[in-house]
């Protein structure tokens, strides 16, 4: 059995840590390396880890500044030694055979660059598992809208099949190290200009461009207590859900989406979907004018970084070895 590295990225999530670590301790797959990276938490998270787990075989790191998900993930990947690397949110609780199932599947096919299990929701307030889907992989539509497949749907087995997907959710993905080495740009696996949000989709897109597969394996099950998720259907529910999120998170998610498109639209693949993209952009513009004018500030941030995204795209194109059809078949 190969070494699997687990990188836990924490920011003010002390209340989740014990349950996450217990689920790791209970894994049937034992050849694990655990790296805990704290992004300048103020809630005593790091002190708790030192007190409870300093005698465990866990590398504990505390950053003096918040490097975001992308920066901390890169930090952990560079420190890790495993053939496979899993990035874990602290609000992930895994079934005991989760890692064993993930490893058994990904190790059979060298073309798999990233793997997602079935993520279901977890109610931390009442400490119980829920039979509702959090993510069954990430899909991209022709409008460039990206969503976690099945999110908020009751799990009735509708996603109980192995599938190639556009991307994998960043809450509990397993990456092949050799694939990460091939898709990194200017020394970064995750794009640190993103800080947080959409960086998992960006990395998945690059894996696709290099010719790797992002796969969904339903037999590997974990539970996730998501903070920022997709709203239920309906305009009023969408608006209500958006207002429950901070301006910062909504803003950087919008900014990062724009940067992701500029960076990964290699060979102008998205020109096939001009009408769908235009329709979505018009709708988003109207929505921003009425409800979220603060997003125009984040759009300016994206514009200021546009040349840098094009520079990264040029670097990425040097590594490509697939045709447009490979990407087009993954866009719904």
Buried (B, 14 or more C-beta within 10 A) or exposed (E): EEBBBBBBBBBBBBBBBBBBBEBBEEBEBEEBBBBBBBBBBEEEBBEBBEEEBEEEEBBBBBBEEBBBBBBBBBBBBEBBEBBBBBBBBBBBBBBEBBBBBBBBBBBEEEEBBBBBBBBBBBEEEEEEEBEBBBBBBBBBBBBBBBEBBBBBEEBEEEBEEEBBBBBBBBBBBBBBBEBBEBBBBEEBBBBBBBBBBBBBBBBBBBBBBBBBBBBBBBBBBBBBBBEEBBBEEEEEEBBEBEEEBEEEEBBBBBBBBBBBBBBBBBEEBBEBBEEBBEEBEEEBEEBBEEEBEEBEEBBEBBEEBEEBBEEBBEEBEEBEEBEEEBBEEBBE
